[in-house]
Structures are given as structure tokens and as C-alpha cells.
Amino acid sequence: MVSYRPARLEDLAQIRTINTHYILNTSLTFVRTPPPFESYIAKLNDLNTRGLPYIVALDDEQRADDGHALVLGYASLSPFRPQMVSYAPTVELTLFIHPDYQSRAIGSALLAQFLGSVETGQVWHTCEGMGGQIELSDQNDENASASATQVRNVIAVMAVDPEGKGQGEALRTWYLKRGFEECGRMRKVGFKRGHWIDTVWLQYSMPE
């Protein structure tokens, strides 16, 4: 039985293990060296402070080595270019699934939760301008609060892993089937595991 809830500190060791797998064994991320555990704590705290979602998928009937429920995958929405507050209505998606639990609709369920929340206007977050100062939202938006902006766009920036399914294009198709539109492709912008890698930019926008 798979359950979904906001990420907690106790989940971060497993999240780091999942992330490390993709860093060391795939080209789905351009990162080459697993970041320190402290960076995962910092991200969780930052997203909680901003009010952006960070969700884990759990198998409550299985236990990881640390005794906690097994993390099957995780996803988050992070600020897109947070130093420029005019980008505040747009966030960037991160989504990874435990390598042993792929193709079980876990990623689809995580993504559906996020997109549903965006479509119904439930995702708001605080914004930082240059210098890290909190800036007020655009008051021309009648729904804006004094210190938060409603999220209207979700960006997925994916690496086209030449070792992946369909030479990496299967993931792009997966996003397109779920309402994303391709905005552009940067060719051979990364090099990892002996391959040149393209990146594809995809965008999901809140219906008008």
C-alpha cells in the first residue's frame, strides 16, 4: 500500500540514497558528486519556510535499514530563479523514484497531486528578490497576499539520458501525456558518463 505525505527529516537519508543512485549511475541529473546530507536538510527547511510542497511516497508495510517506512519516491516544487521575484509564479519540479519501484505509477501519482494543487490555486509561496530580501507580490493581482505569490506554472527541465528508455525520450513523452508542453531543447549542453546530453524544457501552466 503506497501512501503520500509531506517529507520529514526522517525521510532525508533515504531521499539522499535515491538521489545518489541517479547521480552516480545515470545522466538524468548533471550532478556528478552526491551533495552532503546537510544540503538536503537545508532544502527541506527552505521549501517549508516558503510554503512549497515536498512530498514522499511511502510503503508503510516495508521498512528501510533505518527502521522508517520505505521511501519509494519523492517530488518537490522549488523557486525558479528565486533571485528575480518576477519569476515567482513559476516553480521548478524535482521528481525521482526509487530505482526498484519504477513503472508502478508512483511518479504519476506524485505529479498529479502537484498539478491538481496548482490548478485549484492552492500553491502559494514567499518570494525573495536580489540580496535575499522578501519582496511584496504584485498587487495588481487581486488574489495576491502581502508576502506570497500564487504558482501558475511548473517547469520540468529534463536531461535526455542516452542510456535511458527510448534513449531518454520516453521521459519527455511521459511529461507530454500529462499536460506539459515542450518549450525548447538545448543540444549537447552537458557531458557525463561518456555521452553528450541534451536538456528539454517543459512547461505546465494553470488553466486560464
N, C-alpha and C positions, 0 to 999 in steps of 0.2 A: 504494500500500500504506500503510495507516494503522497507526501503532504508538502505544503508550501508555506513558508513563513519568513518574516524579516530575518536577515542574517544577524548573528550574535557573535560575541567574542569567541565563544567556544567552537564556532564553526571555522574559524580562520585558519587553523592548522591544516584542515582538510582542503579548504579552498586553495591554500598555497600549494598543497601536493598536486591538486588537479592542474593548477596553472603551471607548475613546474614541468609536468608531463608535456604540455603543449610547447613550452619554451624550449625544452631540450630535444624533443622528438618530432616536431613539425615546423612548418613555416607559416602557420596560421597567425602567429604573432612575430613581430620583428625583434622582440626582446630576445637576447641570447643568454643572459645571465639571470638566474632567478633572483628577484629582489629580496631584501631582508624582511623578516617577519614583521618588523615594526612598520613597514610601509603598508601592509595590509590593515594593521590597526588604524593607521592614520587615515586610510581611505574610508574605512567603516565610520570612523568618527566624523570625518568631513561630510560624508553623504547624510549621516543622521542629523548633523547640525544644519545642513542646507534644506533638509526635508525631502531629499530624493530617495527613491526606492532602491533597496538592495535585498534581493530575495534568494533564498536557498530552497532547493528541492531535496527532501529527505526521505529515506526509507526507515521508518520508525521501528521496523522489526529487525533491522540489521544494525550492528554496532561496528564502529571503526576501532582501530587499535587504541584510540584514546578513550574508548568507552562511550562516546557520544553517538547519537544517531548518525547513520552513514549519509554523507552529503553526496547526492547524485549529480548535482549541477548547481550553478549559481548565475545570477544575472544582476546587473545594476545599470542605472542611468546616471551619467556624470555630466557636469557642465561642459559645454562645447566652447572652447576658447574663453575661459571664465574671466580673463583679464579685461575683456571687452564686453561691457554689460549689454550692449545692443544685441548680442547673441543669446541673451538669457532665455528666450522662448524655445531655444534649440538645445537638445541634450544628446549625448553620445552613448550608444548601447555597448555594454560588455556582456557576453554570454558564453559560458563554457560548460560542457557536460563531461562527467566522469567518463574516461575512455572505455570503460567496461559497460556503460549504460547508454551508449549512443543508439539512435534509431528506435527509441521507445517513447517518443512523443513528449519527452520531458522538456526539451528546448522549446517545442511548440507551445506547451502549457505556460512556461515562464514568459515567453514573448507575448502570448495572448493576454496575460494579466497586465503587463505593462501597457500594451496598446489599448486595452479596454479602459484603463485608468486615464490615459491621455485623452481618449475620445470623449470620455464623460467629464473632462475638465477637473479631475481630481489631483493632478500633479502640479504642484507649485514649488518654487524653491527660491531661497535668498540668493542674491547676486553680488558679486564683487567686481569693482572696476579696477583700473590701474592703481597700483600701490596697495591692493588688498583691502580697500575701503568698501564697506557696504554702500551700495547706491540705491536710490529710490527707483521704483518701477515707473514706467511711462504712464503718467496719469491720464493720458488720452484714452487708455484702456479703462473703461468704466468698471471692469471687474478686478482691476489690479488693487492689491493692498499696498500699504506704505512701504513694505520691505520685501515683497515677494512677487514673482512673475509666473504666470501660467505657462506650462510647457505645451507647445503646439507642434513641435517637430522632433522626430527621433532620427538620428543619423547612425547608420551602421557602416563602418569603414572596415572592409574585409580584405585580408591578403588572399590572393589566389594561389593556394598551395599546390605546386605542380605534382606533389606526391599524393594529393588527396583525391577523393572520389570525383570522377569526371575531370581530372587534372585541376581540381579546385573550383570548377564552375558549378558543381552541384550545390554548394552553399549559396552561391548567388541566386540560383533558381529557387532555392528554399525561401529566401527573402522575398523574391518577386511574387511567389504564390501567396504570401502573407500580407500583401498590400504595399510593399516598398516599391519605389521607382529608382532605377539606376540614374544617377546624376552625372557620373563620369568615371573614367578609368585612367589611372596613371600607370604607364607601362615601364616595367623594369626599373622600378624605383628602389627596390631592395634586393639584397643578395644574402642568401642564407642556405646552409646545407648543400652548397654547390649549385644553386639554381638562382636565376633572376626571377624576381617576383613582382607581379602587378598588384595594385590595390584598386578595389572597386568601391565607389562611394554610393550608398543607397540611402534614400530618404523616405520616411513615413510622415505624413502630415495630417494633423487633425482636420476632419471634415469641416467645411465652412458651414 
